[in-house]
Amino acid sequence: MGETKFSEAIQSENREFLMSKYFLGWTLYFVSLFCIGFFLENIPLDVWKLSLLEAAKFTGYGDPNSFAAAATDISIYGWVTEKTHAFMNLWPPGYMIFEGVLLKIFGSTAPMGLILLASSSALFSTVMMEIRRIMSLKFGNFSWFLPFFIFVFPTSRFFLLNIYGLLFGEWLAVGCFFAAILLLLRRTTRAILLAGCLFAAAAYTRSQYEFFLSVILGILIGVKLVTYFLKNYRHQLKFLTSDYLLKAMVVAQILMAPWRLFHFSHNGDFKWVYTFDSIVAISLKTDEMLNAEGLNWMLQGGVNVPCHLAPQHCGIHNPEIYWQIFKNNPVKWISMKLELLPRYWFTASNSVASPAAATYSSNGFSLIMLSCLLATFYFLWRARNREEFSVWFMVTSGLIIAHFGIVAFSHLEVRYLYFIKIYGIFAFMMLLFDLSVKKDQI
């Protein structure tokens, strides 16, 4: 009799959850995002039904094919084999493990495009529900529609819901990063710990997020040191400090330590990945060398600016020479890189590596995204006396500095700018809301 009552109570709780506003809202978002990705991205049904290896081959890009090969080995053998071990030096293992788990669950012939679309839709439905929760304080039921603002832009849809973006794994890193920021706004110990876990998950998915987190942590530590030594200015600089963001970053770094130890045990150092080593080697090759090796897309992105600045060193692989060229020509180096930036920002929304011919529509969306990103600095100034300011300021400043570093010292690809574009939309929306409500309402 007691067991029957307990079972009935559990069933009653399950029914209440299924009928709750949260579950119904989440389901609405999930179905909407899945349909947007499936119907609006103009991907043939046959492509969505391809297996992981076939879908990766369809994209024609190295990252998806490498991830798929490593994921296949992980699903069969539990870890990468000698054939795919080198990929662990170029990328962190997160997305390869994620795809490997999906292969283990659904099988090697499963329609991986549809599975990844469902996964992305589920993640961003959760993010959208948190955005809606925050915005409901001001906008009530209208807040259900506001999170869709992110997906109005073709760049967001291509990056987060299109099969190309899904197979690059960027959707998982973006979703984790956004969810971490939203959790930090709750300012509870549990939220801080979970935010740190999500920041680490983003870094384990795509290597540039480790760089983002390192820059943000560096700024946080720098501000802490300044406020410690300049005690007379401690009160004035208090608005820049964010203890809960700092704690989340520390949690993330602790969780990222195992991968650094993995590289230390295999390679003797604590690097996250070794991609930059390859870029340094390629940067001192001539145009002819790069074209002969099929690296025209890297040539277009300005990878060999050092070779153009110091032709006498072309063909030499020496990191010291790379940095010496920069020290001798910093202004010219940076200016040559920045000259490329407009062409990579204002490009077709479905570009991945090299910029494609832009349309009036794509240029219009790119201009709006640039305006949103720039507007965040105005909103940040307006919100400087609010408790949320320090999180948004530190994250935004860190991402801008990190992206400047990528532009300056790597080659440009269109996809390298996707995240800062989408982040600009996200931050614009959240900060605009923040300024529209009274402090005691948040």
N, C-alpha and C positions, 0 to 999 in steps of 0.2 A: 504493500500500500504506500509506504514511504517513498519507494523508488518510483512509483507511478506519479506521485505528486511532484517529485523532483524533476522527472522527465517533462511533465506538463509545464512546470515553471520555466525550464530551459527553452521549450518550444515557444512559450509565450514571449520570453525575452527576445528570441530570434525574430519572431513576427514583428515585435515592436521596433527592432533595429531595422528590419527590411522596409518597414513603412515609415521610418523616421525621415525627417527632412534632410538629414545629412546623406543618408544612403540614396534617397531619390535624387537629390541634387548631384551627387557624385555620378550616379548612373546617367543622368542627363548630360553632364559634361563628357563622360566617357563615350557615349554614343555619338555625341556631336563631333568630338575630335576624331573618332574613328571614321566617321562619314566624311569629314573634311579631308582627311588624308587619303581615303579610298577613292572618293569621287572627284575632288577638286584638283588633285595633283596630276591628273592625266597619265597615270601609270596603267598600262594594260593589265587586265586580270591575270593573264598568263604569267606576267612578271611577279605579281604578288604571290602566286602559287609556287614559285621556284623554291628549291631547297637552298640552304645557306650557301653552299659552295657555288651553286648555279647563279644565285642572286648576286653574290660578290663578283663573280665573273662578268655578269651583265653590266655592273657599274663601270668596269674598266679601270678602276683605281687600285693602287697598291695597298692602302690601309685596309679596306674591306676584305681583300683577298688574303692578306696576311692574317687578319683576325680570324677569318673563316678556317684557314688551314690549321692555325694553332688551336682553335676551338674544337675542331674535329679530333685532333690528337688528344686533347684534354678529355673529351667525352669518351674516348676509347681506352686510353692508357692512364688517365688520371692526372697527367701533366704533359708538357710539351716533350717532343722527341728531339733527337739530334738534328733532324731536318728543320724543325721550327724553333729550336732553342734561341737562335740569333734574334728572333723577334722580341725576346724579352729584354734585349739591350736597347731596342728602338722605341718600345711602348711599355707602359706599365701593364700588369696582367689582368686588370679588372674586367675589361670588356671581353677579352678572350675567354676568361673563366665564365662570365655571364652567358655568353653564347654557347660555351661548352655544356653548361648546366641545361640550357634549353634543348640542346641536341640530345642530351641524356634523357630528358623527360619526354620529348615529343618525337625523337627519332631523326635520323639524318635526311629523310626525304620529306619532312614536314614543311609546310608553306611558311618559311621563316619570315618573309616580308610581312605577312598578316600577323604573325606572332609578335614581331617587333613593334608593329603599328599598335597592336593591342596593349603591349607593355608601355609604350610611350604615352598612349592615351590614358592609361591607368595612372601613371606617374603625374602627368600634368593635370589630370582631373583632381588629384589630391592637392596639388599646388593651387589650382583655381579655387577649390573650396576654401582654402585658407585665406586667399585674397578676398573672396566673397565675405568670409566671416569678419574680416577687418573692415571692409567697406560698408557692411550692413549697418555699422554704427552711425553712418551719415545718410546712406542712400536707401536703406530699407530693402524692399523687394527688388528695386531696380539694380541692386548690387549683383544680382544673378547674371546680368548681361555684361557687366564691366570687365571681368577677366578675359572675355573673348577679344578684347582690344589687342592683346599680344598677337593673336592669330589673324588679325586683319591684314597683316603685312605678309606678302609672298615669301619674303626671306625667312620669317619664322616658320611658315608652313613647310617650306622646302627643307629647312634645317632640322625640324623637329618631327615632321609627319610624313615626309617624302621618303621613298625607299633608299635614295642616295644618302640622305642625312641619317636615316636609321642605321644603315650598315656602317657608317663611319663612327657610330657610337656617341656622337656629340650630344644627342638628346638626353642620354642618361646623366652625363656630367652637368648639363645645363639645369635639368630638373632637380638634381641633388643640390646644386649651388643655390638656386632660387629658394628651395624648401628650407635650406639652412638659414638663409637670411630672414625668412618669414618666422622661423622658430625663434631666432634671437630677439625678435620684437616682443615675444612673450615674456622674456626676462626671468624665467624660472630655471632652477638648477637642472631639472630634467630636460628642458628645452635646449639649454646650453650644451649639455652632453650629447644630445641627439644631433644638434647642429654640427658639432665637431665631427661626429661620425659621418654625416652627410658631406661635409667639406672633404674629408679623407676619401670618401667614395668617389667624389668627382675627380680627385687627383689620381686615384687608381684606375679611373676610366680613360682619361685623356691626360697626357703628360703636361700640357700647358697649364693645367689647373694647379699643379704643384708649384709652378712658377708664380702663378697668381697668389696663392696662399703664402708663399715665401715673401713676396713683396709686401703684402698686407701685414704680415707678422713683423717684417722689418720696420715698417712705418710705425706700428704700434709700440714696438720696443724703443724706437727712436724718440717718440713722444714721451714715453715713460721716463727715459733717461733725461730728457730736457727738463721735464717737470720736477725730477728728483734733484738735479743740480741747480736749476734756476728757481730756488724756493720762493723768491719774491714774485715770480710770475705764475706760481702754481695755480692760484685761483683763476687767473685770466685764461689759462690753458686747460682748465678742467673740462671745458666743453668738448675738447678733442679726445679725451681719454674714454675708452670703452672697456671696462673690465670684463664684461660678459663676452664681447667679441674676442678679447685676448685669451680668455679661458677656452673658448671654442677652438681657437687656432692652436693652442697648446694641446688640446685633446686630439685634434687632427694630426699634428706632428707626431704625437706618441703612436697613433694608429698607423702612421706612415713609416715608422721606424723599421718594421720587419722587412719591407722591400729594400730599404737602404742596407740593412744587414745582409740581405740576400746578395746584393751586388758586391758588398764588401767581401763576402765569403768566396765569390766567384771572380771578381775583378780587382779587389784590393782597394776600393774606394766606396764612398757613400753616395754616389750620384744616383739620381732618380732614373734617368735614361741617358743614352749616349748619342742622341740625335744631333746635338750641337757639334760634337766632334766631327761628324760627317759633313755638316755645313761648313765648318772651318776648312776642311780638306777641299770641298767643292768650290769654295769662294776664291781660291787661288788658281782656278782653271780659266783658260781663255774661252772666248765665245765659241771658237771652232771646236775645242775639246768638249764643251757641254753639248753642242749640237750633235757631235759624233756619238756621244753617249746617250742620246735621246732625252736630254734634260733641258729641252727648250723652255718648258714651263718654269723651271727654276731660273733660267737665264732672263726670261721676261720679268721675273720677280726681283731682279737685282741682286742675285746671290753672289755674283763675282765683282761687285763694286771694288773690293780690295785689289783685284787684279787690274782693273782699269786705272786705279789710283797709283799703283806701283807695278808697272808691266815687267820690270826686271825680276820680280819675285814670282811671276806666274809659273805654275807647274810645280811649285815647292809646297809640301805639306808640313807646315811648321806653325803651331799656334802662337808662338812668340812673335813671328813675323806678322801674323794676322793682327795682333793687338798693337804692334809697333806701327803698322800702317795707319791704324785708327788714331793713335796718339799723334802721329805726324800730320794727319789730315781730318780732324774731327768735324769741322764745319762742312767741308766738301763732301765727306762721307755721308753725314746726316742729310744734307741737302739733296744729294743724289737719290737717297732712299725715299725722302718725303715727296720728291717730284712724282714718284710712282703712285702715291697714296690715292689721289682723286680717281684714277682709272680703276683702282681695285675697290673703291667704295661705291662709285657710281657705275655699276655694271648690271648685267641681266641677273634677275633674282635666282635663276637656276644655275649660276656659275659655281664651280667647285674650286678649281685651281687657277687657271688663267682667266682673265676677265673676258666675257663675251659682249657682243654689241648690245648696248643698253637701249631701251625704248623710253618714250616720254613717260610711260607709266612707271617703269622701274626706277628711272631717275627721280620721279616725284616721290615714290616711297622711300628711296635712299635719302632724299633731302629731308623728309619728315623725320626719319630715324636720326639723322644728324642733328636736327633741331631739338628733338626730344633729349638726346644726350647732352647737348649744350645747355638746354633749359634746366637740367638737373642741378647745375652749378648755381643757377639763380635760386632755385628752390632750396638748395642746401644752405645758402646764405640766409634765406628767409626763415629756415627752420633751425638756425644755429642755437637757439635757446631751448630746444626740445630734447628730451632724453634720447629719442631715436636718432638724432643728428649724427652722433659719433659713429654709429654703425654704418650709416649710409655714406658719410664722408670718408671714412677709412677704406671701405670697400670700393667706392667709386674712384677715389684717388689711387688706390693700389692697382685697380684694373687699368686705369689710364696710363700709369707709369709702366706697368707690365707690357701693355700693348705697344707703347713707344719703344720699349726694349726689343720686342719681337720684330717690329718694323725696322729698327736700326741694325740689328745684328743677325737677323735671319733673312730669308727670302720671303717675298710677299706671295700669299695665295689668297684668293677671294674668301675661302672658308676661314682664314685666320681672323677675319673681321666680323664674322657672323655673330659671335658671342657678344662683343661689345655693342653691336647694333641692337640685338635683342635685349641685352641688359639695359640699354638706354631707354627702351620702351617700358620695360618693367619698372625701373627706378623712377622714370617720369610719372607713371601712373600712380605709384605708391606715394611718392613725395607730394604730388599734387593733392592727393587725398589727405595726406597728413596735415597739410596747410589749411585744408578746408574745414577741419574740425577743431574744437577747443581742446586744450591740453588734457583737461580732466575727463574728456570723453574717450580717450584712447586707452 
